[in-house]
Amino acid sequence: MKKDRTEQVDGGPVPALEESGRSLETIARVARRTFTPLRTTPADQPSAVVERAVKFVLDHFSDDITLDDIARAVGLSKFYFLRRFRTETGITPKAFLLRYRMVRAMEWLIESDRSIGSIASEVGYRESDAFSRAFRNRTGTMPHLYRLTRMGRARGRPAFGQGLELSGVRSVSR
């Protein structure tokens, strides 16, 4: 039996999205909860460097940012920053950026009527085909199918296909 991966991003579960109307801070908290810290500072808080890096990514996630850009923003060399970020969070800055882009895309697919191409552009993809492939690789489903199956739940309606009775149609198992 095939395991449903629609709630998986980079091998970890995506936190349940709350009701619509969330602020950027709420999205930032969701993205931060995807971290699996390996080692943190004595106060069990990410260091100021990692906090500044996360803020930079959250502020510029739709831009074409690189590891060099993030390292420059926090004032460290690329390699030292990469090692420090990965040690404290358990993931690379690039993985965090891609994960956050997918979290935002998932939210916009559910809560807005924007086109998939528009959402792809907003989360930093130049081509909607590249976005669709990345979305499918990370969530297990295509963006338009994700929208159809999740949109009804977010608006208090049955999800796509639920509650439909198709008389005379035989069920086909795969």
N, C-alpha and C positions, 0 to 999 in steps of 0.2 A: 504494500500500500504506500502510495506516495505521500510524504509528509508535507503539510501545508506550510510554505515558507513565507507567506504574505506578511507575517509580522516579524520577519527577520531582516536586520540590516547589518552588514559586515559580520554575520555570524552571531549577533546578539539580538535579543528581543527589542522591538521598538516600544518605548513606553506608551501606554494608552493615551490617545489624544483627548483632551478635555473638551468641554462644550466650545462652540465657536465664540469668537470675540476675544481671543487671547492676545496678549500684548507680546512685544518682542522679548521682554524679560521672561515670560512664561516659556516661550520657545527656547530661550537661552538655558533655562533650568532643565528643560527636557533634554537638550543637547548635552548639558553637563552631566546629567544622570546616566548618560550612556558610557561615561568613563568607568573604567575598572582600575582604580588606583593600585599601583604596586607598592609605592612608597610615597609618603607625603611628608610635609613639614611637621614639626612637633605638635602643632595645634590641629593636626588632621585636616589642614586646609591646603589647597594647591598654593605653590609659591606665587609671589607677586609677578614673576616672569611668566608663569603659565597663565595666570589671570589676565595679564596684559595681552598675551598671545591669543587667548580665547576671545577677548573683547575685540581685538583686531580682526579675527576671522569672522565674528558675528557682524561686525560693521562693514566688512568688505567681501562677504561670501559670494556676492553676485559678480564681483570683478574677477579678472584673470590673475589671481594672486599665486605666488610661488613660495616655496620654502625660504628663499632669499628675502622676499618681501616681509614675511612674518618675522624672521630672525632680525632683520634690520629694524623693524618696528619695536622690538624689545631690547635692542642693543647688544645682541650676542652674535658670535660667529654661527654660521649655518650648522656646522657639525656639532658644536657644543649645545646649541639650542635644541637640535633634533634629539640628541641623547637625553637632555634634561626633560623635555616634554614627554618623550616616550617612557622614561623612568617613572615620572609622576602620574601619568595618565594610563599607561598601558597600551596606547595607540600612537601612531605618528600624527603629526599635524595635518598631513594630507588626508589620512583616514578620517580625522575629525572633521575636516572641511567637507569631504564627500558625504559623510554621515549627516552633517548638519544640513547640507543642501537637500538631501533626500527627505529629511524631516520636514523642512519648509515646503518642499514640493508636495509631499503627502498632505500637509495641511491645506495648501492652496487648491489641490485637486478636490478635496472634500468641500471646502468652504467657499469656493468662488466658482464663477462660470467662465473664468478665463480659459483661453485655448491652451492646449498642451504646449504649443510652440511658444506662447507668451510666458508660460510658467518655466519652460526650459531656459529661455533667455534670462528670466529673473533670477534663476538659481545658477547662472554662470555657464550654460551650455550654448554654443553658437548654433548648433544643429539640433533640431528636435529628434532626429533619428538617433543621434549619439545619446541624448538624454533618455530616450525610450529604452535603449539597450542597457544603459547604466541603471535605470530604474528597475528594469526586469531582473538584472543580475543581483541587485541588492534586495529586492522585495519578493521576487518570484512571480510577479505579474506585470502586465503592461499598464502604463498610466491610465489609459481610458477604461480598462477593466477595473482597476483599483477605484477609480472615480465612481463607476456604476455600482460596485458592490459596497462601497463605504458611504456614499452620499446619502442614501436613504437612512442609514443609521444615525448620521450626524444631524439630520433634520427631523428625526422622530418617525420616519416612515420605514416600512420594511425594506431591507436591502434588495437590490436587483434580483429578480427571480424568486424571491420569497413570497409565499401566499398566492402564487399564480397556479391556477388549475388548468391543465391542458388535457381536456377530455379526448380520449381516443389516441393519445400520443404515448408510445411505449418508451419506457426508460431504457437508456443505453448505458451500460457500464463499460468503463475503460480499463 
